[in-house]
Amino acid sequence: MTATTSTAAGSRAGNRRRGGPSPRTGAKRTLIETIKQIPSYLRLMGGLLTDPRVPALDKVLLGVAVAYVVMPIDLIPDFIPFIGQVDDVFVLMLALRRLIGNAGTRVIRDHWDGAMEDLHPTALQEVIAAAAFFLPRGIRRRLRKVAR
């Protein structure tokens, strides 16, 4: 173990002893807020599927992401509280990140009813990282392939 690693581990343990949030708590809080917004994300994606300014390939990938979320069968069943929605959030955020990069914020803004900061690349990456924290590595890899 390097000095940096032991220092980082020591400070994380110290944060927990002093009452600071653990990385797991922060990730869970981020995901719970995002899960509450899934209906808004699905409305956004529905609008983008019908928008002629969105490239056809992105519409196909977006359709796959929406189908994955609404399908009753996926890699982590939705009947499992919290963790069952984490894989859905992961796929949605990967699809949105790609779509925003390709379609542009103007197109996104025309269909989004929430705060634009929620769709900022940094915010999307934060949600992806929080979801990845809870997903097994094999499932993460499979879901990244679906979203590409």
C-alpha positions in Angstrom: 0.0 0.0 0.0 1.4 3.4 -1.0 1.5 6.4 1.3 -1.2 8.1 -0.8 -3.4 5.1 -0.7 -3.1 4.7 3.1 -3.6 8.4 3.6 -6.8 8.4 1.4 -8.1 5.3 3.3 -7.3 6.9 6.6 -9.0 10.1 5.7 -12.1 8.3 4.5 -12.2 6.4 7.8 -11.7 9.6 9.7 -14.6 11.3 7.8 -16.9 8.4 8.8 -15.8 8.7 12.5 -16.3 12.4 12.4 -19.8 12.0 11.0 -19.0 12.9 7.4 -20.9 11.0 4.7 -19.4 7.8 3.3 -19.0 7.5 -0.5 -21.8 4.9 -0.4 -24.2 7.4 1.2 -23.3 10.1 -1.3 -23.8 7.8 -4.2 -27.1 6.5 -2.8 -28.4 10.1 -2.3 -27.4 11.0 -5.9 -29.2 8.0 -7.3 -32.4 8.5 -5.2 -32.7 12.0 -6.6 -32.2 10.8 -10.1 -34.6 7.9 -9.7 -37.3 10.4 -8.7 -36.7 12.2 -12.0 -37.0 9.1 -14.2 -40.4 10.1 -15.5 -38.9 13.5 -16.7 -36.0 11.7 -18.3 -38.4 9.4 -20.1 -40.5 12.3 -21.3 -37.3 14.0 -22.6 -36.3 10.8 -24.5 -39.8 10.4 -25.9 -39.7 14.0 -27.3 -36.2 13.4 -28.7 -37.3 10.2 -30.5 -39.8 12.2 -32.5 -37.5 15.2 -33.1 -36.2 15.4 -36.7 -33.0 17.1 -35.5 -31.9 14.0 -33.7 -29.7 11.6 -35.8 -31.3 8.3 -36.7 -28.6 6.2 -35.0 -29.0 8.2 -31.7 -32.8 7.5 -31.9 -32.2 3.8 -32.2 -29.8 3.8 -29.2 -32.3 6.0 -27.3 -35.1 3.6 -28.1 -33.0 0.7 -26.8 -32.3 2.6 -23.6 -36.0 3.5 -23.1 -37.0 -0.1 -23.9 -34.5 -1.4 -21.3 -35.9 0.9 -18.6 -39.6 0.0 -19.3 -39.0 -3.7 -19.9 -39.9 -5.9 -16.9 -36.9 -8.1 -17.4 -33.4 -6.7 -17.2 -30.0 -7.5 -15.7 -31.1 -6.5 -12.2 -34.9 -7.0 -11.7 -36.8 -3.9 -10.9 -38.7 -5.6 -8.0 -35.5 -5.4 -6.0 -35.8 -2.0 -4.1 -33.3 0.7 -5.1 -30.7 -1.6 -6.7 -33.3 -2.7 -9.3 -33.5 0.9 -10.6 -29.7 1.5 -10.5 -29.1 -0.3 -13.8 -31.9 1.7 -15.4 -30.4 5.0 -14.3 -27.0 3.9 -15.5 -28.4 3.1 -19.1 -30.4 6.3 -19.2 -27.5 8.5 -18.2 -25.1 6.8 -20.7 -27.7 7.3 -23.5 -28.3 10.9 -22.5 -24.6 11.8 -22.3 -24.1 10.5 -25.8 -27.3 12.2 -27.1 -26.5 15.6 -25.6 -23.0 15.4 -27.2 -24.5 14.6 -30.6 -27.8 16.5 -30.7 -26.7 19.6 -28.8 -28.1 21.4 -25.8 -30.6 23.5 -27.9 -32.4 20.3 -29.0 -32.3 19.0 -25.5 -33.6 22.2 -24.0 -36.6 22.1 -26.3 -37.7 18.9 -24.6 -36.5 19.1 -21.0 -38.8 20.4 -18.3 -36.2 20.3 -15.5 -33.2 22.3 -14.6 -30.5 22.4 -17.3 -27.8 21.8 -14.7 -29.2 18.3 -14.3 -28.2 17.6 -17.9 -24.7 19.1 -17.7 -22.0 16.6 -18.6 -20.5 16.8 -15.1 -23.9 16.1 -13.5 -24.5 13.1 -15.8 -21.0 11.7 -15.1 -21.7 12.1 -11.4 -24.9 10.0 -11.7 -23.1 7.4 -13.9 -20.3 7.1 -11.3 -22.8 6.8 -8.5 -24.7 4.0 -10.3 -21.4 2.3 -11.2 -20.6 2.2 -7.5 -23.5 -0.2 -6.8 -23.3 -2.3 -10.0 -21.2 -5.4 -10.3 -18.3 -5.0 -12.8 -19.7 -7.5 -15.2 -23.1 -5.8 -15.4 -21.5 -2.4 -15.8 -19.5 -3.7 -18.8 -22.6 -5.2 -20.4 -24.7 -2.1 -19.9 -21.9 0.1 -21.4 -22.0 -2.0 -24.5 -25.8 -1.6 -24.8 -25.5 2.2 -24.6 -22.8 2.5 -27.2 
